[in-house]
């Protein structure tokens, strides 16, 4: 496996693991602050990010590369309101998109067409991740900052978490 491509994949493994921990921390904050539906959604999202990491690990191993697991930064653990949690979700997904684009660029520069093909799944996944985060922010905006609106928003998040779990079991 090309060493530059391998290094970029290993960097992404670390980023996916960090994302998993960040979303888990967000879920814990939601749980602690009465947003059970949002917590369930974020815990499921944390697991999804972990699966993204494992997919990369498997790919490197299948190609005869070496997986390097690095230390992780401590994730943020506190937010002032639920809106800020999901603003941070979108910002983080945008950061991950930039990283995946950079990985793809390395593959193209190194003429590693097998890995660039493998990364197509991640590219499409990021379209869905960013779109999902924007949809949630739209729902929060519609809900407003009223107790009733936030209650209904959180119920919707519980429904989204259940749908996501059902979709994961199919894959």
Long-range contacts (C-beta under 8 A, 24 or more apart in sequence): 1-60, 1-63, 1-64, 1-65, 2-110, 2-112, 2-115, 4-106, 4-109, 4-110, 5-103, 5-106, 5-107, 5-110, 5-112, 5-115, 6-60, 6-65, 6-66, 8-102, 8-103, 8-106, 8-107, 9-56, 9-59, 9-60, 9-65, 9-103, 9-115, 10-60, 10-67, 10-68, 10-70, 11-99, 11-103, 12-56, 12-99, 12-100, 12-103, 13-53, 13-56, 13-57, 13-60, 13-67, 13-68, 13-69, 14-69, 14-70, 14-72, 15-96, 15-99, 16-49, 16-50, 16-52, 16-53, 16-56, 16-96, 17-49, 17-50, 17-53, 17-69, 17-72, 18-72, 18-73, 18-75, 19-46, 19-49, 19-52, 19-92, 19-96, 20-46, 20-47, 20-49, 20-50, 20-53, 21-46, 21-72, 21-75, 22-46, 22-75, 22-76, 22-88, 22-92, 23-49, 23-89, 24-75, 25-75, 25-76, 25-77, 26-79, 26-85, 26-88, 26-89, 28-77, 29-77, 29-78, 29-79, 29-85, 30-82, 30-85, 33-82, 34-154, 35-82, 35-150, 35-154, 35-157, 36-154, 36-158, 37-154, 37-155, 37-156, 37-157, 37-158, 37-159, 37-160, 37-161, 38-82, 38-85, 38-153, 38-154, 38-157, 40-157, 40-158, 40-161, 40-162, 41-157, 41-158, 41-160, 41-161, 41-164, 42-85, 42-89, 43-161, 44-161, 44-164, 44-165, 44-168, 45-89, 45-164, 47-168, 48-164, 48-168, 51-168, 52-122, 52-125, 55-121, 59-115, 59-118, 63-114, 63-115, 81-145, 82-140, 82-150, 82-153, 83-137, 83-140, 83-145, 86-133, 86-136, 86-137, 86-140, 87-137, 89-133, 89-136, 90-130, 90-133, 90-134, 90-137, 93-126, 93-129, 93-130, 93-133, 94-130, 96-126, 96-129, 97-126, 97-129, 97-130, 100-126, 136-160
